């Protein structure tokens, strides 16, 4: 099965600049023909039960299996895989993911990454946890689709895995700070409240702040530890992003007190990326995931490049980290398609009186960083190093 990057770039080549009508639409449909979406657990048309299989990378209509509490994918061939629902299906998280019935686990591949969940006796916590888990499932699905290692530090890989603590400041002795340390991602669950997150966005002078954005950023730190530190990529990383051995606390203190350098837009995707090479990596990692996932969604709904007016000078292969990479042309198509897409989406957002959908400008230096990340992702996902 191709990973999501290969799938997106292949479809871009096939249809983005084609005059032919695309047959690509929403990637899944129910047995009744109605479209079904990633977060659905029941078809709103025929009320069929639905479930998402991370191994098959799709949401499916289900029929009852041979034993109580088991399920079979509708239309499956003889001797089909028997599934069961994640234990968190009936929890406030409302998880719609499936687990193979013969596995000796009750939680799905996303939910078993949790080390600490909020106190569910609190109504706000229940609501916020559901929003967070919706975002985390989207993150985990994309990581799996890219072929990246996703293992639970709690129950699968205590040394190399990742885990999540979802905490609330009012329940702790000190204010909960969102961050990453040694495979543990901590998220202040109050960020799931729109008014609180918007207040933080303004206080931090950020153009963009979402739950999914937080998770994509923090998982970037985890993958830096796993895919870059102590590997052959490290020297190249330092040449491109800077030396991560710079005092991290001092760098953040300088950033908060003095702000970003005057020319930060030439080399960084955001002001926070300019604070330290670790943050630059994590911000670029998050943006790489933004680009791939959003374009995948656009293509699945049949959007064409010909539908979008190009208003900026396109990038060329010479702008990449490695212009001689075998898939250089596809990388450029991916990025230029993203610029096209966000141009019109930003205008649509303005038409509704909202802030820009993608309030960033991608420089050539940032493009080189994204390409560098793509090469590491491809190698980690089983591809061949492009250097």
JOHU-V812017 format. One record per backbone hydrogen bond with DSSP energy under -1.0 kcal/mol. NH is the residue of the N-H (numbers start at 0). CO is the residue of the C=O. Records with the same first field share a line. If there is no record, write none. Layout:
# JOHU-V812017
NH: CO, CO
This chain:
# JOHU-V812017
3: 144
6: 2
7: 3
8: 4
9: 5
10: 6
11: 7
12: 8
13: 9
14: 10
15: 11
17: 14
29: 33
32: 29
35: 27
39: 36
42: 47
46: 42
49: 40
50: 59
51: 95
52: 57
56: 52
57: 52
59: 50
61: 48
62: 71
64: 69
69: 66
70: 82
71: 62
73: 60
75: 72
82: 70
83: 98
85: 96
86: 105
88: 85
93: 90
94: 87
97: 51
98: 83
100: 81
102: 99
104: 102
111: 107
112: 109
113: 110
114: 163
115: 163
121: 118
125: 121
126: 122
127: 123
128: 124
129: 125
130: 126
131: 127
132: 128
133: 129
134: 130
135: 131
136: 132
137: 133
138: 134
139: 135
140: 136
141: 137
142: 138
143: 139
144: 140
145: 141
146: 143
147: 142
152: 161
155: 151
156: 151
160: 156
161: 150
162: 182
163: 112
164: 184
165: 115
166: 186
170: 167
171: 168
178: 185
180: 183
183: 180
184: 162
185: 178
186: 164
188: 166
190: 187
191: 188
192: 189
196: 192
197: 193
198: 194
199: 195
200: 196
201: 197
202: 198
203: 199
205: 200
213: 209
214: 210
215: 211
216: 212
217: 213
218: 214
220: 216
221: 217
222: 218
223: 219
224: 220
225: 221
226: 222
227: 223
228: 223
230: 227
233: 230
236: 232
237: 233
238: 234
239: 235
240: 236
245: 242
250: 246
251: 247
252: 248
253: 249
254: 250
255: 251
256: 252
257: 253
258: 254
263: 260
265: 262
266: 263
267: 263
274: 271
279: 275
280: 276
281: 277
282: 278
283: 279
284: 280
285: 281
286: 282
287: 283
288: 284
289: 285
290: 286
291: 287
292: 288
293: 289
294: 290
295: 291
296: 292
297: 293
298: 294
299: 295
300: 296
301: 298
302: 297
304: 15
306: 303
307: 304
318: 315
319: 316
324: 321
327: 324
330: 326
331: 327
332: 328
333: 329
334: 330
335: 331
336: 332
337: 333
338: 334
339: 335
340: 336
341: 337
342: 338
343: 339
344: 340
345: 341
346: 342
347: 343
348: 344
349: 345
350: 346
351: 347
352: 349
353: 348
359: 357
366: 362
367: 363
368: 364
369: 365
370: 366
371: 367
372: 368
373: 369
374: 370
375: 371
376: 372
377: 373
378: 374
379: 375
380: 376
381: 378
382: 377
